[in-house]
Amino acid sequence: MRNLYENGSMTITVLPACPDCLALSFTRMEPGLVIRALKLYAKTQS
């Protein structure tokens, strides 16, 4: 597993078995932060 974003208890993990899928595991994560992280992930895949 590869962590694209990690800050304390906030983590976004990419599942290697499903590279097009994001598994979001978080506590108290802000929606805006999720969107920014997803956009960053999209840039790394393009």
C-alpha distances in whole Angstrom, upper triangle without the diagonal:
4,7,10,12,13,16,17,16,15,12,10,7,6,6,6,9,11,10,14,12,11,10,12,13,15,19,22,20,23,23,23,20,18,20,20,16,16,19,17,14,17,19,16,16,20
4,6,9,10,14,16,15,14,10,9,6,6,8,8,12,12,11,13,13,11,11,12,13,15,18,21,19,21,21,21,18,16,18,17,14,14,16,14,11,15,16,13,14,17
4,6,7,10,12,12,10,7,6,5,7,10,11,14,14,13,15,13,11,10,10,11,12,15,18,15,18,18,18,15,13,16,15,11,12,15,12,11,14,15,13,14,18
4,7,10,13,13,11,8,6,6,7,11,12,16,15,13,14,13,10,11,11,12,13,16,18,15,16,16,16,13,11,13,11,8,9,11,9,7,11,12,10,12,15
4,7,10,10,8,6,6,8,10,14,16,19,18,16,17,15,12,12,10,11,11,13,14,12,13,14,14,10,10,12,10,7,10,12,9,9,13,14,13,15,18
4,6,7,6,5,7,9,12,15,17,20,20,18,19,18,14,13,11,10,10,12,13,11,13,15,15,11,12,14,13,10,13,15,13,13,17,17,16,18,21
4,6,5,7,10,12,16,19,21,24,23,22,23,21,17,16,13,12,10,11,11,10,12,15,15,11,12,15,14,12,15,17,15,16,19,20,19,22,24
4,6,8,11,14,17,20,22,25,25,24,25,23,19,17,14,12,10,10,11,11,13,16,17,14,15,18,17,15,18,20,19,19,23,23,23,25,28
4,6,10,12,16,18,21,23,23,23,23,21,17,15,12,9,7,6,8,9,12,15,16,13,13,17,17,15,17,20,19,19,22,24,23,25,28
4,7,10,14,16,19,22,21,20,20,18,14,12,9,7,5,6,8,6,10,12,13,10,10,13,13,11,14,16,15,15,19,20,20,21,24
4,6,10,13,16,18,17,16,17,15,11,9,7,6,6,9,11,9,12,13,14,11,10,13,13,10,12,15,14,13,16,18,17,18,22
4,7,10,13,15,14,13,14,11,8,7,5,6,7,11,13,10,12,13,14,11,8,11,11,8,9,12,11,10,13,15,14,15,18
4,6,9,12,11,10,12,10,7,6,6,7,10,13,16,14,16,16,17,14,12,14,14,11,11,14,13,11,14,16,14,14,18
4,6,9,8,7,9,7,5,6,8,10,13,17,19,17,19,18,19,16,13,15,15,12,11,14,13,9,12,14,12,12,16
4,5,5,6,9,7,7,7,10,12,15,19,21,19,21,21,22,19,16,18,19,15,14,17,16,13,15,17,15,14,18
4,5,5,9,9,10,10,14,15,19,22,25,23,25,24,25,22,19,21,21,17,16,19,17,14,15,17,15,13,17
4,6,9,9,11,11,15,16,20,24,26,24,26,25,26,24,21,22,23,20,18,21,20,16,17,20,18,15,19
4,6,5,8,9,13,15,19,23,25,23,24,23,24,22,19,19,21,18,15,18,18,14,15,17,16,13,16
4,5,7,10,13,16,19,23,25,22,23,22,22,21,17,18,18,15,13,15,15,11,11,14,12,10,13
4,7,10,13,16,19,23,24,21,22,20,21,19,16,16,17,15,11,13,14,10,10,13,12,9,12
4,7,10,13,16,19,21,19,20,18,19,18,14,14,16,14,11,14,14,11,11,15,14,12,15
4,6,9,12,16,18,15,16,15,16,14,11,12,14,11,9,12,12,9,11,14,13,12,15
4,6,10,13,16,14,16,15,17,15,11,14,15,12,11,15,15,12,14,17,16,16,19
4,6,10,12,10,12,12,14,12,9,11,13,10,10,14,14,12,15,18,17,17,20
4,7,10,9,12,13,15,13,11,14,15,13,13,17,17,15,18,21,20,20,23
4,7,6,9,11,13,11,10,13,14,12,14,17,17,16,19,21,21,22,25
4,5,9,11,14,12,12,15,16,15,17,20,20,20,22,24,24,25,28
4,6,9,12,11,11,14,15,15,17,19,20,20,23,25,25,26,29
4,7,9,7,7,11,12,11,13,16,16,17,19,21,22,23,25
4,5,5,7,9,10,11,13,15,16,17,19,20,22,23,25
4,5,5,6,9,10,11,12,14,15,17,19,20,21,23
4,5,5,6,9,10,11,12,14,15,17,19,20,21
4,5,5,6,9,10,11,12,14,15,17,19,20
4,6,5,6,9,10,10,12,14,15,17,19
4,5,5,6,9,10,10,12,14,15,17
4,5,5,6,9,10,11,13,15,16
4,5,5,6,9,10,11,13,15
4,5,5,6,9,10,11,13
4,5,5,6,9,10,11
4,5,5,7,9,10
4,5,5,6,9
4,5,5,6
4,5,5
4,6
4
